[in-house]
Amino acid sequence: MIMTSKSGSIATIKLNRPEVKNAINPALIDLLSEELIKLKNDDSVRVIIITGNGNTFCSGADLNWLGDVANYTYQENYNESVKFINLLNLINTHPKPIIAKVNGSAIGGGVGIMLACDIIIANKNAKFGLSEVAIGIVPAAIIHFLINRIGETKARELLITGNRIDAIDAEKISLINYCLEEDLIDKKVKEFTNKITMNGPKAMTKVKEMIHTLPNLNELDTDDYIAKTIAELRISEEGQIGINAFLKKEKPNFK
């Protein structure tokens, strides 16, 4: 279902169901969730890459699973939905930076997994679509990620029409960060991982926390939260290492 490999401080998780274009089913959701929780607590890992095996990133819901859920009760559907929502939230709020290396098309839930990541680098030949309305359902777990990424105007268009777009248009509307020729993707991913692994790991975790926390605070709480964060990081071991290295015009050695 998934394969995980490590190279130095970089962990790569590969969706590994190429025979069904890496389609999502309950087992894949469980395994991917378990692996991400494990990597949360692995101090040797500084950045995570999620990609797919074969020429598709993720084709969305497995057709056999979709056939099953059509006969589920309301409660069974609710429970399955919670698992997928929890997976997306786990990716989105993970303390480690996560790069989506989109090796091919992403449809439905595959778009959700991609959008929950921090940086999205996609194959120029990839297609993207949220076409659930065509079969009378809605990509409900993904909508807020989509709006946060591209804004309401384009999100309405994609969600209501169910249209698929190519990687060039996806980059134009910021659905993805970069659209590249296939032979350039690994180079771009490496540029990012090299940069990320040089940064303070706790600082990057705090950045992700602040991105999720700040929109939910009122003005007074926001000011206090920001001031506390600045003070805590400046006196932290990591902050001291970074500031002292900067003053000496050296590169900090974050371990």
N, C-alpha and C positions, 0 to 999 in steps of 0.2 A: 504493500500500500504506500509506504514512504521509505526513503533511504536517507540516512544522515551520514555525512562525512565531515571531518575536521581537517583544516590545514592551518597550523599555527593557532591564531586566535579567531579564526573564521570558521563558522559552522554553516554547512549547506544542507538544507532539507529539500529533497526532491520528491514531488508527488509522483508515485510510481505505479500508475495503472495505464500504461500507454495503449493497451488493447481497447480501452474505452475512453481514450483521450483524457485520462486523468480525472474522470468524472467523480463527483463527490457522493459518498454513501456514509452511513453511520460509522462504519469501522474506520474509514479515513479520517472523519472528524475526530473520533476518539484518539487515534494514534497521533495525529498532528497536534492535538491539544496536549497529550501526555509528553510529547517530545519538547514542545515549547515550554512547558512547566519545568521539565528537567533542565533545559538550557538556562532558565531563569537563575538557577542556583549554581551554575557552572562558572566559576570566576575566571576560568581560562579562556572563555569565549567572550569576545568583545563585540562582534557583529554577526548577524544571521542573514543568510540568503535563502529565499524560498523560490523554487523554480519547478519546472515540470520535466518529466522524462518523455522523449519523443519530440514531435513537432507541434504539440499543443500544451499550453500552460494548464488550463483546466476548462473543461467543456460544460461545467455546471452539474446539475443533479443527474445521477446515474438513472438511466431509464427504468431499470428493474426496481430501483428504490422508489421512483416516482409512481410506478405501477402499484407498489405496496401502499404508499401513503394515501393513494386515492381511496383505499378501503380502511384507513385508520379512523379511529374515533377522534372526536375533538381533543380529548385529553392526550391521546397518543401523538397527535400532530403538534399539540402545544409542547409536549416534552421534547420531541425531536427538534422543534424550532429553537427552544431554549439552548440546546447543545450547540447549534450552529451560531447563535447569537453570542454565546460564551466564547466560542472559538475566535470570532471576529474581534471581540473585545480584548481577548488575550493577546492577539497579534497587535492590535492598536495601542494597547497600554503596556506592552512588554517593556521591561527596563532596558533591554538592549536594542540598538538600532536594527531595523529589519529592512532589507532590500528585496523587492520583488524583481527577480530576473525573469521577465515574461518572454519565454522562448517561442511562444506561439499564441494562438487565439485564446481569449478568456471570455467566457459566456456565463451569465447568471451568477451563481455562487462563486465561480472563478473570479469574476469581477470583484466580488465582495472580499475575497482573500487578498487580492491585489490591492484594493483601495485601503485596506486596513494597515498595509505596510507604510513605512516612512518614505521610501524612495522607490519609484517605479521606472525600470529601464526595460523597454520593449523592443522586440523584433519588428522591423519595418513591415513585415508581411502579416503581422497579427491583426485580427479583427476583434471588436469588442461589442457586446450587446447585452441588454437587459430586456429580453423579449417575453417576459412572463405574462404580460397582459394578453398576448396572443392565445394563451391557453386558459385565460380566466383567473389567473392568480397574480400576485404582486411580489416583487423582491423586497419585502418589507424590512428585512434585516440589513439591507444595503443602502436604503434611501438616504439616511442621514450621512453616511460616509460619502455618498455621491454628491449631495448638496454641499458638504464641507469642502469637497475637492474642486468642484467646477461651478458652484453657484446654482441658484434656483432656476434661472432662465433656461440654461441648457439641460439641467436635470429634468425639468418638466418635459422638454422635447423628447429626450431619450426614453423616459419612463412611459410616457403616454403613447408614443408611436411604436416603441419596441424596436426602432431602427438599429441596425448594426453599423458601426463606423470603423474606418481603417486606422492604423496607428498614426498616420500623418495628421488626420483630423483630431485624433485623441490627444496628441501633443498640443495642437493649437488651442484646445479648450482646457488644457491642464488636467485631463483625465490621467495622463501619464507624464512623467518628468522628461523622458527622453525616448525618441523614436530613432533607432539605429539599424544599419545593415547588420545582418546576422553575424558577420565576421568581426564586427566592432563591439559587440555587446560585452564580451568577456573583458576586453580592455577597459571599457567604461566602468564596469562593476569593480574591477581591480583598482581603478583610480579612487573610487569611493571607499573601498575597504581599506586601502592604504592610508587614506586621510583619516578615516574614522578611528582606526586603531592607534593613531598618534594622539588622539584627543583624550581628555580626562574622562574615564568611564562614568564616574559618579556625576560629573557635570552634564553629560549627555542624558543620563537617566533623569536628572532634575529638569532638563529642558523638556523632555517628553511629559513629565509630570505637570509642569507649568502649562504646557499647551492644553492639557485636558482639564486642569483645575481653574485657570483664570476666567474662562467664560462663565463659570458658575458662581463667581464671587461678586458681592456688592462692592461699591467703591471703597468703603472704609476697610473692609477685609482684604481687598486687593492690595492696597498700599502696605498694609501690615505684612501680608504674605510675601510681597516682593522684598521689603526691607529685611525680613527675617532670612529669606533665601540668600540675599546678597551677603549678609553678615555671616551666616553659617558656612557658606562656601569659601569666603575669604579666609576664615580661620581654620578650615578643614585641612587635613594633611595634604589632600590632592591640590587644594587651592594654594597652599604654601609652596608646594613643589613647583607649580606652574608659575606663580608670580615671581619667585626667586630665580627660576630659570630665565624668564622673560627679562628681568632686570640685568642678568648676567649675559644676555644675548645668546643663551644656550637653548637647546631643545629639551623640554621637560621629559623626564623618564617616569611615566605613569606605570606602575606595576599593579 
